[in-house]
Amino acid sequence: MADLNDTLSQLHQGIAEELLTRVQSGEATAAELTAAIKFLKDNGIDAHITEDSPLLNLATILPFQDPDSPIKSVG
């Protein structure tokens, strides 16, 4: 059983490293970014926005709507 646990641990680490390499290179596809997000979520990793967080920069430039404004109908 130890061999299986070691193998699974190596697989987990390899996936994490490969996803990180793809994201850091800037060459990750949309599918790879989605896989990385799911990998983080499945492993209980989340982010909290702080004043000096790059996540705050992302949140301020994305076109989020005011949650109190009505959603425009399309079509």
C-alpha positions as CSV (number, residue, x, y, z in Angstrom):
1,M,0.0,0.0,0.0
2,A,2.9,2.3,0.7
3,D,4.0,2.0,-3.0
4,L,0.5,3.0,-4.2
5,N,0.4,6.0,-1.8
6,D,3.9,7.1,-3.0
7,T,2.8,6.7,-6.6
8,L,-0.3,8.8,-6.1
9,S,1.7,11.4,-4.2
10,Q,4.2,11.7,-7.1
11,L,1.3,11.9,-9.6
12,H,-0.4,14.7,-7.6
13,Q,2.9,16.6,-7.3
14,G,3.6,16.1,-11.0
15,I,0.2,17.5,-12.0
16,A,0.6,20.5,-9.8
17,E,4.1,21.2,-11.1
18,E,3.0,20.9,-14.8
19,L,0.0,23.1,-14.3
20,L,2.1,25.7,-12.5
21,T,4.7,25.6,-15.3
22,R,2.0,26.2,-17.9
23,V,0.3,29.0,-16.0
24,Q,3.6,30.8,-15.2
25,S,4.8,30.5,-18.8
26,G,1.7,32.4,-20.0
27,E,1.0,29.6,-22.5
28,A,-1.8,27.9,-20.6
29,T,-4.9,27.3,-22.6
30,A,-8.3,28.0,-21.3
31,A,-8.8,24.3,-20.6
32,E,-5.5,24.2,-18.7
33,L,-6.5,27.2,-16.6
34,T,-9.8,25.6,-15.9
35,A,-8.0,22.4,-14.9
36,A,-5.7,24.4,-12.6
37,I,-8.7,26.1,-11.0
38,K,-10.5,22.8,-10.5
39,F,-7.3,21.2,-9.1
40,L,-7.0,24.0,-6.5
41,K,-10.6,23.8,-5.6
42,D,-10.6,20.0,-5.3
43,N,-7.6,20.4,-2.9
44,G,-9.3,23.0,-0.7
45,I,-7.2,25.9,-1.9
46,D,-8.9,29.3,-2.1
47,A,-7.9,32.9,-2.1
48,H,-8.9,35.8,0.0
49,I,-8.6,39.3,-1.4
50,T,-6.3,41.6,0.5
51,E,-5.3,45.2,-0.2
52,D,-2.0,44.2,-1.7
53,S,-3.3,41.1,-3.6
54,P,-3.0,40.7,-7.4
55,L,-6.5,39.2,-7.1
56,L,-7.8,42.7,-6.1
57,N,-6.3,44.1,-9.3
58,L,-8.1,41.4,-11.3
59,A,-11.4,42.0,-9.5
60,T,-11.3,45.7,-10.2
61,I,-10.7,45.4,-14.0
62,L,-13.2,42.6,-14.7
63,P,-16.5,43.8,-16.0
64,F,-18.6,42.7,-13.0
65,Q,-22.0,44.3,-12.7
66,D,-23.4,45.9,-9.6
67,P,-25.3,43.1,-7.9
68,D,-28.2,45.5,-7.3
69,S,-28.6,46.5,-10.9
70,P,-30.9,44.4,-13.1
71,I,-29.4,42.1,-15.7
72,K,-30.1,43.2,-19.2
73,S,-32.0,40.7,-21.4
74,V,-30.2,39.5,-24.5
75,G,-32.0,38.7,-27.7
